[in-house]
């Protein structure tokens, strides 16, 4: 869907507490989450404003966002399995 927001908290609502915690305690997660949000904002802007961009570049942006989402998910799952 064009212009759809892919916030981590909307994509993974079951990991809300882990997202908040990792953003403040894990610098790797925080950097990756910031890049993910930058990409999401950029992609939504390109879609909603119909900015001319090559298909190749647009697909690269979306592929990077998807790869980051997968990596962030893995970190969330691993964090959630740690004993409290």
PDB file of N, CA, C and O in Angstrom, chain B, residues numbered from 101:
ATOM      1  N   UNK B 101       0.844  -1.168   0.000  1.00  0.00           N
ATOM      2  CA  UNK B 101       0.000   0.000   0.000  1.00  0.00           C
ATOM      3  C   UNK B 101       0.892   1.234   0.000  1.00  0.00           C
ATOM      4  O   UNK B 101       1.824   1.334   0.798  1.00  0.00           O
ATOM      5  N   UNK B 102       0.609   2.160  -0.883  1.00  0.00           N
ATOM      6  CA  UNK B 102       1.410   3.360  -1.000  1.00  0.00           C
ATOM      7  C   UNK B 102       1.265   4.251   0.230  1.00  0.00           C
ATOM      8  O   UNK B 102       0.168   4.446   0.752  1.00  0.00           O
ATOM      9  N   UNK B 103       2.401   4.786   0.679  1.00  0.00           N
ATOM     10  CA  UNK B 103       2.396   5.719   1.785  1.00  0.00           C
ATOM     11  C   UNK B 103       2.119   5.107   3.142  1.00  0.00           C
ATOM     12  O   UNK B 103       1.935   5.833   4.119  1.00  0.00           O
ATOM     13  N   UNK B 104       2.084   3.786   3.222  1.00  0.00           N
ATOM     14  CA  UNK B 104       1.796   3.114   4.482  1.00  0.00           C
ATOM     15  C   UNK B 104       2.953   3.299   5.459  1.00  0.00           C
ATOM     16  O   UNK B 104       4.120   3.158   5.092  1.00  0.00           O
ATOM     17  N   UNK B 105       2.616   3.613   6.695  1.00  0.00           N
ATOM     18  CA  UNK B 105       3.611   3.825   7.736  1.00  0.00           C
ATOM     19  C   UNK B 105       4.053   2.478   8.293  1.00  0.00           C
ATOM     20  O   UNK B 105       3.225   1.634   8.635  1.00  0.00           O
ATOM     21  N   UNK B 106       5.360   2.287   8.380  1.00  0.00           N
ATOM     22  CA  UNK B 106       5.902   1.020   8.872  1.00  0.00           C
ATOM     23  C   UNK B 106       6.662   1.207  10.179  1.00  0.00           C
ATOM     24  O   UNK B 106       7.750   0.656  10.346  1.00  0.00           O
ATOM     25  N   UNK B 107       6.100   1.977  11.107  1.00  0.00           N
ATOM     26  CA  UNK B 107       6.749   2.163  12.398  1.00  0.00           C
ATOM     27  C   UNK B 107       6.989   0.809  13.055  1.00  0.00           C
ATOM     28  O   UNK B 107       6.156  -0.093  12.957  1.00  0.00           O
ATOM     29  N   UNK B 108       8.122   0.672  13.720  1.00  0.00           N
ATOM     30  CA  UNK B 108       8.422  -0.593  14.392  1.00  0.00           C
ATOM     31  C   UNK B 108       7.348  -0.967  15.408  1.00  0.00           C
ATOM     32  O   UNK B 108       7.002  -2.140  15.555  1.00  0.00           O
ATOM     33  N   UNK B 109       6.827   0.032  16.104  1.00  0.00           N
ATOM     34  CA  UNK B 109       5.801  -0.250  17.112  1.00  0.00           C
ATOM     35  C   UNK B 109       4.483  -0.707  16.489  1.00  0.00           C
ATOM     36  O   UNK B 109       3.678  -1.361  17.151  1.00  0.00           O
ATOM     37  N   UNK B 110       4.262  -0.366  15.223  1.00  0.00           N
ATOM     38  CA  UNK B 110       3.073  -0.856  14.518  1.00  0.00           C
ATOM     39  C   UNK B 110       3.339  -2.213  13.884  1.00  0.00           C
ATOM     40  O   UNK B 110       2.448  -3.058  13.803  1.00  0.00           O
ATOM     41  N   UNK B 111       4.567  -2.411  13.439  1.00  0.00           N
ATOM     42  CA  UNK B 111       4.930  -3.690  12.822  1.00  0.00           C
ATOM     43  C   UNK B 111       5.029  -4.804  13.865  1.00  0.00           C
ATOM     44  O   UNK B 111       4.669  -5.951  13.599  1.00  0.00           O
ATOM     45  N   UNK B 112       5.526  -4.447  15.065  1.00  0.00           N
ATOM     46  CA  UNK B 112       5.745  -5.435  16.124  1.00  0.00           C
ATOM     47  C   UNK B 112       5.137  -4.953  17.444  1.00  0.00           C
ATOM     48  O   UNK B 112       5.872  -4.727  18.405  1.00  0.00           O
ATOM     49  N   UNK B 113       3.816  -4.793  17.511  1.00  0.00           N
ATOM     50  CA  UNK B 113       3.207  -4.260  18.737  1.00  0.00           C
ATOM     51  C   UNK B 113       3.451  -5.156  19.961  1.00  0.00           C
ATOM     52  O   UNK B 113       3.461  -4.674  21.094  1.00  0.00           O
ATOM     53  N   UNK B 114       3.643  -6.442  19.730  1.00  0.00           N
ATOM     54  CA  UNK B 114       3.882  -7.363  20.838  1.00  0.00           C
ATOM     55  C   UNK B 114       5.257  -7.152  21.484  1.00  0.00           C
ATOM     56  O   UNK B 114       5.522  -7.661  22.573  1.00  0.00           O
ATOM     57  N   UNK B 115       6.126  -6.396  20.802  1.00  0.00           N
ATOM     58  CA  UNK B 115       7.469  -6.123  21.312  1.00  0.00           C
ATOM     59  C   UNK B 115       7.641  -4.658  21.718  1.00  0.00           C
ATOM     60  O   UNK B 115       8.767  -4.162  21.763  1.00  0.00           O
ATOM     61  N   UNK B 116       6.556  -3.968  22.009  1.00  0.00           N
ATOM     62  CA  UNK B 116       6.625  -2.549  22.345  1.00  0.00           C
ATOM     63  C   UNK B 116       7.611  -2.271  23.478  1.00  0.00           C
ATOM     64  O   UNK B 116       8.459  -1.388  23.354  1.00  0.00           O
ATOM     65  N   UNK B 117       7.510  -3.011  24.571  1.00  0.00           N
ATOM     66  CA  UNK B 117       8.403  -2.796  25.710  1.00  0.00           C
ATOM     67  C   UNK B 117       9.858  -3.053  25.319  1.00  0.00           C
ATOM     68  O   UNK B 117      10.752  -2.312  25.729  1.00  0.00           O
ATOM     69  N   UNK B 118      10.095  -4.089  24.537  1.00  0.00           N
ATOM     70  CA  UNK B 118      11.460  -4.416  24.108  1.00  0.00           C
ATOM     71  C   UNK B 118      12.010  -3.325  23.182  1.00  0.00           C
ATOM     72  O   UNK B 118      13.187  -2.977  23.274  1.00  0.00           O
ATOM     73  N   UNK B 119      11.178  -2.790  22.301  1.00  0.00           N
ATOM     74  CA  UNK B 119      11.612  -1.715  21.404  1.00  0.00           C
ATOM     75  C   UNK B 119      12.048  -0.502  22.220  1.00  0.00           C
ATOM     76  O   UNK B 119      13.112   0.068  21.978  1.00  0.00           O
ATOM     77  N   UNK B 120      11.234  -0.119  23.169  1.00  0.00           N
ATOM     78  CA  UNK B 120      11.550   1.038  24.007  1.00  0.00           C
ATOM     79  C   UNK B 120      12.838   0.800  24.792  1.00  0.00           C
ATOM     80  O   UNK B 120      13.700   1.676  24.859  1.00  0.00           O
ATOM     81  N   UNK B 121      12.963  -0.375  25.378  1.00  0.00           N
ATOM     82  CA  UNK B 121      14.150  -0.688  26.171  1.00  0.00           C
ATOM     83  C   UNK B 121      15.411  -0.731  25.309  1.00  0.00           C
ATOM     84  O   UNK B 121      16.428  -0.136  25.665  1.00  0.00           O
ATOM     85  N   UNK B 122      15.344  -1.429  24.184  1.00  0.00           N
ATOM     86  CA  UNK B 122      16.533  -1.568  23.340  1.00  0.00           C
ATOM     87  C   UNK B 122      16.969  -0.244  22.721  1.00  0.00           C
ATOM     88  O   UNK B 122      18.162  -0.021  22.515  1.00  0.00           O
ATOM     89  N   UNK B 123      16.022   0.628  22.424  1.00  0.00           N
ATOM     90  CA  UNK B 123      16.390   1.941  21.885  1.00  0.00           C
ATOM     91  C   UNK B 123      17.218   2.735  22.887  1.00  0.00           C
ATOM     92  O   UNK B 123      18.058   3.545  22.496  1.00  0.00           O
ATOM     93  N   UNK B 124      16.987   2.510  24.168  1.00  0.00           N
ATOM     94  CA  UNK B 124      17.721   3.275  25.172  1.00  0.00           C
ATOM     95  C   UNK B 124      18.933   2.544  25.750  1.00  0.00           C
ATOM     96  O   UNK B 124      19.770   3.167  26.404  1.00  0.00           O
ATOM     97  N   UNK B 125      19.040   1.238  25.520  1.00  0.00           N
ATOM     98  CA  UNK B 125      20.139   0.482  26.129  1.00  0.00           C
ATOM     99  C   UNK B 125      21.079  -0.188  25.135  1.00  0.00           C
ATOM    100  O   UNK B 125      22.172  -0.607  25.516  1.00  0.00           O
ATOM    101  N   UNK B 126      20.684  -0.298  23.882  1.00  0.00           N
ATOM    102  CA  UNK B 126      21.485  -1.022  22.895  1.00  0.00           C
ATOM    103  C   UNK B 126      21.796  -0.094  21.726  1.00  0.00           C
ATOM    104  O   UNK B 126      20.919   0.201  20.914  1.00  0.00           O
ATOM    105  N   UNK B 127      23.044   0.367  21.641  1.00  0.00           N
ATOM    106  CA  UNK B 127      23.396   1.353  20.612  1.00  0.00           C
ATOM    107  C   UNK B 127      23.247   0.793  19.200  1.00  0.00           C
ATOM    108  O   UNK B 127      22.894   1.531  18.280  1.00  0.00           O
ATOM    109  N   UNK B 128      23.509  -0.491  19.018  1.00  0.00           N
ATOM    110  CA  UNK B 128      23.349  -1.100  17.696  1.00  0.00           C
ATOM    111  C   UNK B 128      21.889  -1.084  17.275  1.00  0.00           C
ATOM    112  O   UNK B 128      21.559  -0.682  16.159  1.00  0.00           O
ATOM    113  N   UNK B 129      21.018  -1.523  18.176  1.00  0.00           N
ATOM    114  CA  UNK B 129      19.583  -1.516  17.884  1.00  0.00           C
ATOM    115  C   UNK B 129      19.123  -0.090  17.597  1.00  0.00           C
ATOM    116  O   UNK B 129      18.372   0.144  16.650  1.00  0.00           O
ATOM    117  N   UNK B 130      19.570   0.855  18.407  1.00  0.00           N
ATOM    118  CA  UNK B 130      19.157   2.248  18.255  1.00  0.00           C
ATOM    119  C   UNK B 130      19.562   2.793  16.880  1.00  0.00           C
ATOM    120  O   UNK B 130      18.754   3.430  16.204  1.00  0.00           O
ATOM    121  N   UNK B 131      20.804   2.547  16.468  1.00  0.00           N
ATOM    122  CA  UNK B 131      21.282   3.020  15.156  1.00  0.00           C
ATOM    123  C   UNK B 131      20.494   2.375  14.021  1.00  0.00           C
ATOM    124  O   UNK B 131      20.114   3.037  13.055  1.00  0.00           O
ATOM    125  N   UNK B 132      20.258   1.076  14.152  1.00  0.00           N
ATOM    126  CA  UNK B 132      19.508   0.369  13.113  1.00  0.00           C
ATOM    127  C   UNK B 132      18.075   0.881  13.047  1.00  0.00           C
ATOM    128  O   UNK B 132      17.535   1.065  11.956  1.00  0.00           O
ATOM    129  N   UNK B 133      17.456   1.112  14.195  1.00  0.00           N
ATOM    130  CA  UNK B 133      16.080   1.614  14.230  1.00  0.00           C
ATOM    131  C   UNK B 133      16.000   3.008  13.614  1.00  0.00           C
ATOM    132  O   UNK B 133      15.052   3.311  12.890  1.00  0.00           O
ATOM    133  N   UNK B 134      16.974   3.846  13.893  1.00  0.00           N
ATOM    134  CA  UNK B 134      16.989   5.196  13.305  1.00  0.00           C
ATOM    135  C   UNK B 134      17.100   5.117  11.790  1.00  0.00           C
ATOM    136  O   UNK B 134      16.395   5.832  11.078  1.00  0.00           O
ATOM    137  N   UNK B 135      17.979   4.255  11.294  1.00  0.00           N
ATOM    138  CA  UNK B 135      18.123   4.105   9.845  1.00  0.00           C
ATOM    139  C   UNK B 135      16.836   3.550   9.231  1.00  0.00           C
ATOM    140  O   UNK B 135      16.414   3.990   8.162  1.00  0.00           O
ATOM    141  N   UNK B 136      16.220   2.587   9.909  1.00  0.00           N
ATOM    142  CA  UNK B 136      14.958   2.014   9.439  1.00  0.00           C
ATOM    143  C   UNK B 136      13.903   3.111   9.308  1.00  0.00           C
ATOM    144  O   UNK B 136      13.200   3.187   8.300  1.00  0.00           O
ATOM    145  N   UNK B 137      13.797   3.957  10.328  1.00  0.00           N
ATOM    146  CA  UNK B 137      12.798   5.029  10.306  1.00  0.00           C
ATOM    147  C   UNK B 137      13.129   6.078   9.240  1.00  0.00           C
ATOM    148  O   UNK B 137      12.224   6.625   8.610  1.00  0.00           O
ATOM    149  N   UNK B 138      14.410   6.360   9.036  1.00  0.00           N
ATOM    150  CA  UNK B 138      14.806   7.277   7.959  1.00  0.00           C
ATOM    151  C   UNK B 138      14.367   6.735   6.608  1.00  0.00           C
ATOM    152  O   UNK B 138      13.782   7.453   5.798  1.00  0.00           O
ATOM    153  N   UNK B 139      14.655   5.464   6.375  1.00  0.00           N
ATOM    154  CA  UNK B 139      14.275   4.837   5.109  1.00  0.00           C
ATOM    155  C   UNK B 139      12.770   4.837   4.928  1.00  0.00           C
ATOM    156  O   UNK B 139      12.272   5.138   3.843  1.00  0.00           O
ATOM    157  N   UNK B 140      12.033   4.496   5.997  1.00  0.00           N
ATOM    158  CA  UNK B 140      10.578   4.457   5.901  1.00  0.00           C
ATOM    159  C   UNK B 140      10.031   5.837   5.553  1.00  0.00           C
ATOM    160  O   UNK B 140       9.154   5.967   4.699  1.00  0.00           O
ATOM    161  N   UNK B 141      10.548   6.861   6.214  1.00  0.00           N
ATOM    162  CA  UNK B 141      10.110   8.233   5.945  1.00  0.00           C
ATOM    163  C   UNK B 141      10.433   8.622   4.496  1.00  0.00           C
ATOM    164  O   UNK B 141       9.603   9.213   3.805  1.00  0.00           O
ATOM    165  N   UNK B 142      11.632   8.289   4.052  1.00  0.00           N
ATOM    166  CA  UNK B 142      12.041   8.611   2.682  1.00  0.00           C
ATOM    167  C   UNK B 142      11.161   7.891   1.659  1.00  0.00           C
ATOM    168  O   UNK B 142      10.712   8.502   0.689  1.00  0.00           O
ATOM    169  N   UNK B 143      10.920   6.628   1.865  1.00  0.00           N
ATOM    170  CA  UNK B 143      10.111   5.833   0.932  1.00  0.00           C
ATOM    171  C   UNK B 143       8.683   6.368   0.880  1.00  0.00           C
ATOM    172  O   UNK B 143       8.121   6.536  -0.202  1.00  0.00           O
ATOM    173  N   UNK B 144       8.089   6.639   2.062  1.00  0.00           N
ATOM    174  CA  UNK B 144       6.732   7.177   2.082  1.00  0.00           C
ATOM    175  C   UNK B 144       6.662   8.541   1.396  1.00  0.00           C
ATOM    176  O   UNK B 144       5.685   8.842   0.710  1.00  0.00           O
ATOM    177  N   UNK B 145       7.690   9.361   1.578  1.00  0.00           N
ATOM    178  CA  UNK B 145       7.730  10.664   0.916  1.00  0.00           C
ATOM    179  C   UNK B 145       7.799  10.528  -0.593  1.00  0.00           C
ATOM    180  O   UNK B 145       7.124  11.255  -1.320  1.00  0.00           O
ATOM    181  N   UNK B 146       8.607   9.607  -1.056  1.00  0.00           N
ATOM    182  CA  UNK B 146       8.722   9.385  -2.499  1.00  0.00           C
ATOM    183  C   UNK B 146       7.400   8.881  -3.069  1.00  0.00           C
ATOM    184  O   UNK B 146       6.983   9.298  -4.150  1.00  0.00           O
ATOM    185  N   UNK B 147       6.746   7.983  -2.337  1.00  0.00           N
ATOM    186  CA  UNK B 147       5.471   7.436  -2.808  1.00  0.00           C
ATOM    187  C   UNK B 147       4.368   8.495  -2.818  1.00  0.00           C
ATOM    188  O   UNK B 147       3.645   8.635  -3.804  1.00  0.00           O
ATOM    189  N   UNK B 148       4.244   9.226  -1.736  1.00  0.00           N
ATOM    190  CA  UNK B 148       3.121  10.157  -1.624  1.00  0.00           C
ATOM    191  C   UNK B 148       3.300  11.414  -2.477  1.00  0.00           C
ATOM    192  O   UNK B 148       2.315  12.014  -2.906  1.00  0.00           O
ATOM    193  N   UNK B 149       4.531  11.810  -2.722  1.00  0.00           N
ATOM    194  CA  UNK B 149       4.779  13.009  -3.520  1.00  0.00           C
ATOM    195  C   UNK B 149       5.070  12.696  -4.982  1.00  0.00           C
ATOM    196  O   UNK B 149       5.313  13.593  -5.789  1.00  0.00           O
ATOM    197  N   UNK B 150       5.041  11.414  -5.306  1.00  0.00           N
ATOM    198  CA  UNK B 150       5.300  10.956  -6.679  1.00  0.00           C
ATOM    199  C   UNK B 150       6.582  11.569  -7.241  1.00  0.00           C
ATOM    200  O   UNK B 150       6.617  12.049  -8.374  1.00  0.00           O
ATOM    201  N   UNK B 151       7.637  11.540  -6.417  1.00  0.00           N
ATOM    202  CA  UNK B 151       8.935  12.066  -6.820  1.00  0.00           C
ATOM    203  C   UNK B 151       9.542  11.120  -7.851  1.00  0.00           C
ATOM    204  O   UNK B 151       9.552   9.906  -7.650  1.00  0.00           O
ATOM    205  N   UNK B 152      10.051  11.676  -8.962  1.00  0.00           N
ATOM    206  CA  UNK B 152      10.679  10.804  -9.960  1.00  0.00           C
ATOM    207  C   UNK B 152      11.932  10.142  -9.378  1.00  0.00           C
ATOM    208  O   UNK B 152      12.816  10.812  -8.845  1.00  0.00           O
ATOM    209  N   UNK B 153      11.983   8.843  -9.490  1.00  0.00           N
ATOM    210  CA  UNK B 153      13.126   8.070  -9.001  1.00  0.00           C
ATOM    211  C   UNK B 153      13.191   6.807  -9.834  1.00  0.00           C
ATOM    212  O   UNK B 153      12.164   6.275 -10.254  1.00  0.00           O
ATOM    213  N   UNK B 154      14.393   6.333 -10.070  1.00  0.00           N
ATOM    214  CA  UNK B 154      14.507   5.107 -10.857  1.00  0.00           C
ATOM    215  C   UNK B 154      13.949   3.936 -10.059  1.00  0.00           C
ATOM    216  O   UNK B 154      14.050   3.894  -8.833  1.00  0.00           O
ATOM    217  N   UNK B 155      13.363   2.997 -10.771  1.00  0.00           N
ATOM    218  CA  UNK B 155      12.821   1.804 -10.121  1.00  0.00           C
ATOM    219  C   UNK B 155      13.916   1.077  -9.352  1.00  0.00           C
ATOM    220  O   UNK B 155      13.681   0.566  -8.257  1.00  0.00           O
ATOM    221  N   UNK B 156      15.110   1.034  -9.930  1.00  0.00           N
ATOM    222  CA  UNK B 156      16.228   0.333  -9.302  1.00  0.00           C
ATOM    223  C   UNK B 156      16.559   0.953  -7.935  1.00  0.00           C
ATOM    224  O   UNK B 156      16.717   0.236  -6.947  1.00  0.00           O
ATOM    225  N   UNK B 157      16.663   2.279  -7.887  1.00  0.00           N
ATOM    226  CA  UNK B 157      16.987   2.946  -6.627  1.00  0.00           C
ATOM    227  C   UNK B 157      15.856   2.766  -5.608  1.00  0.00           C
ATOM    228  O   UNK B 157      16.114   2.523  -4.429  1.00  0.00           O
ATOM    229  N   UNK B 158      14.630   2.884  -6.053  1.00  0.00           N
ATOM    230  CA  UNK B 158      13.481   2.722  -5.164  1.00  0.00           C
ATOM    231  C   UNK B 158      13.456   1.314  -4.567  1.00  0.00           C
ATOM    232  O   UNK B 158      13.203   1.147  -3.373  1.00  0.00           O
ATOM    233  N   UNK B 159      13.714   0.313  -5.391  1.00  0.00           N
ATOM    234  CA  UNK B 159      13.734  -1.065  -4.915  1.00  0.00           C
ATOM    235  C   UNK B 159      14.894  -1.298  -3.952  1.00  0.00           C
ATOM    236  O   UNK B 159      14.767  -2.086  -3.015  1.00  0.00           O
ATOM    237  N   UNK B 160      16.027  -0.622  -4.171  1.00  0.00           N
ATOM    238  CA  UNK B 160      17.165  -0.728  -3.253  1.00  0.00           C
ATOM    239  C   UNK B 160      16.790  -0.185  -1.874  1.00  0.00           C
ATOM    240  O   UNK B 160      17.121  -0.786  -0.852  1.00  0.00           O
ATOM    241  N   UNK B 161      16.095   0.958  -1.851  1.00  0.00           N
ATOM    242  CA  UNK B 161      15.660   1.541  -0.581  1.00  0.00           C
ATOM    243  C   UNK B 161      14.715   0.594   0.154  1.00  0.00           C
ATOM    244  O   UNK B 161      14.845   0.383   1.359  1.00  0.00           O
ATOM    245  N   UNK B 162      13.768   0.030  -0.582  1.00  0.00           N
ATOM    246  CA  UNK B 162      12.804  -0.878   0.038  1.00  0.00           C
ATOM    247  C   UNK B 162      13.481  -2.169   0.511  1.00  0.00           C
ATOM    248  O   UNK B 162      13.109  -2.720   1.547  1.00  0.00           O
ATOM    249  N   UNK B 163      14.470  -2.647  -0.243  1.00  0.00           N
ATOM    250  CA  UNK B 163      15.196  -3.860   0.155  1.00  0.00           C
ATOM    251  C   UNK B 163      16.013  -3.601   1.418  1.00  0.00           C
ATOM    252  O   UNK B 163      16.083  -4.455   2.301  1.00  0.00           O
ATOM    253  N   UNK B 164      16.633  -2.417   1.505  1.00  0.00           N
ATOM    254  CA  UNK B 164      17.393  -2.084   2.708  1.00  0.00           C
ATOM    255  C   UNK B 164      16.467  -2.003   3.920  1.00  0.00           C
ATOM    256  O   UNK B 164      16.803  -2.497   4.996  1.00  0.00           O
ATOM    257  N   UNK B 165      15.293  -1.376   3.742  1.00  0.00           N
ATOM    258  CA  UNK B 165      14.321  -1.284   4.837  1.00  0.00           C
ATOM    259  C   UNK B 165      13.883  -2.684   5.277  1.00  0.00           C
ATOM    260  O   UNK B 165      13.800  -2.958   6.474  1.00  0.00           O
ATOM    261  N   UNK B 166      13.608  -3.549   4.336  1.00  0.00           N
ATOM    262  CA  UNK B 166      13.169  -4.909   4.666  1.00  0.00           C
ATOM    263  C   UNK B 166      14.265  -5.682   5.395  1.00  0.00           C
ATOM    264  O   UNK B 166      13.982  -6.405   6.350  1.00  0.00           O
ATOM    265  N   UNK B 167      15.508  -5.535   4.952  1.00  0.00           N
ATOM    266  CA  UNK B 167      16.626  -6.228   5.608  1.00  0.00           C
ATOM    267  C   UNK B 167      16.795  -5.721   7.042  1.00  0.00           C
ATOM    268  O   UNK B 167      17.014  -6.510   7.961  1.00  0.00           O
ATOM    269  N   UNK B 168      16.692  -4.411   7.230  1.00  0.00           N
ATOM    270  CA  UNK B 168      16.791  -3.848   8.575  1.00  0.00           C
ATOM    271  C   UNK B 168      15.646  -4.339   9.461  1.00  0.00           C
ATOM    272  O   UNK B 168      15.850  -4.657  10.632  1.00  0.00           O
ATOM    273  N   UNK B 169      14.457  -4.397   8.898  1.00  0.00           N
ATOM    274  CA  UNK B 169      13.302  -4.876   9.661  1.00  0.00           C
ATOM    275  C   UNK B 169      13.546  -6.306  10.137  1.00  0.00           C
ATOM    276  O   UNK B 169      13.242  -6.636  11.284  1.00  0.00           O
ATOM    277  N   UNK B 170      14.086  -7.148   9.274  1.00  0.00           N
ATOM    278  CA  UNK B 170      14.385  -8.533   9.646  1.00  0.00           C
ATOM    279  C   UNK B 170      15.431  -8.589  10.763  1.00  0.00           C
ATOM    280  O   UNK B 170      15.290  -9.359  11.713  1.00  0.00           O
ATOM    281  N   UNK B 171      16.476  -7.772  10.642  1.00  0.00           N
ATOM    282  CA  UNK B 171      17.536  -7.756  11.651  1.00  0.00           C
ATOM    283  C   UNK B 171      17.008  -7.240  12.993  1.00  0.00           C
ATOM    284  O   UNK B 171      17.329  -7.789  14.047  1.00  0.00           O
ATOM    285  N   UNK B 172      16.201  -6.187  12.942  1.00  0.00           N
ATOM    286  CA  UNK B 172      15.618  -5.645  14.163  1.00  0.00           C
ATOM    287  C   UNK B 172      14.705  -6.671  14.823  1.00  0.00           C
ATOM    288  O   UNK B 172      14.703  -6.812  16.046  1.00  0.00           O
ATOM    289  N   UNK B 173      13.937  -7.382  14.019  1.00  0.00           N
ATOM    290  CA  UNK B 173      13.058  -8.425  14.551  1.00  0.00           C
ATOM    291  C   UNK B 173      13.871  -9.503  15.268  1.00  0.00           C
ATOM    292  O   UNK B 173      13.501  -9.945  16.356  1.00  0.00           O
ATOM    293  N   UNK B 174      14.966  -9.918  14.662  1.00  0.00           N
ATOM    294  CA  UNK B 174      15.816 -10.942  15.282  1.00  0.00           C
ATOM    295  C   UNK B 174      16.348 -10.468  16.625  1.00  0.00           C
ATOM    296  O   UNK B 174      16.398 -11.244  17.580  1.00  0.00           O
ATOM    297  N   UNK B 175      16.749  -9.197  16.709  1.00  0.00           N
ATOM    298  CA  UNK B 175      17.222  -8.633  17.977  1.00  0.00           C
ATOM    299  C   UNK B 175      16.094  -8.595  19.017  1.00  0.00           C
ATOM    300  O   UNK B 175      16.322  -8.871  20.194  1.00  0.00           O
ATOM    301  N   UNK B 176      14.888  -8.254  18.578  1.00  0.00           N
ATOM    302  CA  UNK B 176      13.747  -8.222  19.488  1.00  0.00           C
ATOM    303  C   UNK B 176      13.429  -9.617  20.029  1.00  0.00           C
ATOM    304  O   UNK B 176      13.180  -9.787  21.222  1.00  0.00           O
ATOM    305  N   UNK B 177      13.440 -10.589  19.158  1.00  0.00           N
ATOM    306  CA  UNK B 177      13.166 -11.977  19.582  1.00  0.00           C
ATOM    307  C   UNK B 177      14.229 -12.452  20.558  1.00  0.00           C
ATOM    308  O   UNK B 177      13.914 -13.040  21.592  1.00  0.00           O
ATOM    309  N   UNK B 178      15.492 -12.195  20.227  1.00  0.00           N
ATOM    310  CA  UNK B 178      16.589 -12.629  21.097  1.00  0.00           C
ATOM    311  C   UNK B 178      16.495 -11.941  22.464  1.00  0.00           C
ATOM    312  O   UNK B 178      16.703 -12.572  23.501  1.00  0.00           O
ATOM    313  N   UNK B 179      16.186 -10.661  22.453  1.00  0.00           N
ATOM    314  CA  UNK B 179      16.067  -9.915  23.718  1.00  0.00           C
ATOM    315  C   UNK B 179      14.910 -10.451  24.554  1.00  0.00           C
ATOM    316  O   UNK B 179      15.013 -10.536  25.778  1.00  0.00           O
ATOM    317  N   UNK B 180      13.833 -10.804  23.910  1.00  0.00           N
ATOM    318  CA  UNK B 180      12.649 -11.277  24.623  1.00  0.00           C
ATOM    319  C   UNK B 180      12.858 -12.669  25.222  1.00  0.00           C
ATOM    320  O   UNK B 180      12.144 -13.053  26.149  1.00  0.00           O
ATOM    321  N   UNK B 181      13.813 -13.417  24.711  1.00  0.00           N
ATOM    322  CA  UNK B 181      14.087 -14.763  25.224  1.00  0.00           C
ATOM    323  C   UNK B 181      15.067 -14.743  26.394  1.00  0.00           C
ATOM    324  O   UNK B 181      15.253 -15.755  27.070  1.00  0.00           O
ATOM    325  N   UNK B 182      15.697 -13.585  26.632  1.00  0.00           N
ATOM    326  CA  UNK B 182      16.652 -13.478  27.737  1.00  0.00           C
ATOM    327  C   UNK B 182      15.898 -13.555  29.064  1.00  0.00           C
ATOM    328  O   UNK B 182      14.794 -13.025  29.191  1.00  0.00           O
ATOM    329  N   UNK B 183      16.500 -14.214  30.045  1.00  0.00           N
ATOM    330  CA  UNK B 183      15.842 -14.259  31.355  1.00  0.00           C
ATOM    331  C   UNK B 183      15.809 -12.863  31.982  1.00  0.00           C
ATOM    332  O   UNK B 183      16.745 -12.081  31.822  1.00  0.00           O
ATOM    333  N   UNK B 184      14.747 -12.569  32.679  1.00  0.00           N
ATOM    334  CA  UNK B 184      14.582 -11.246  33.284  1.00  0.00           C
ATOM    335  C   UNK B 184      15.445 -11.078  34.509  1.00  0.00           C
ATOM    336  O   UNK B 184      15.424 -10.021  35.139  1.00  0.00           O
TER     337      UNK B 184
END
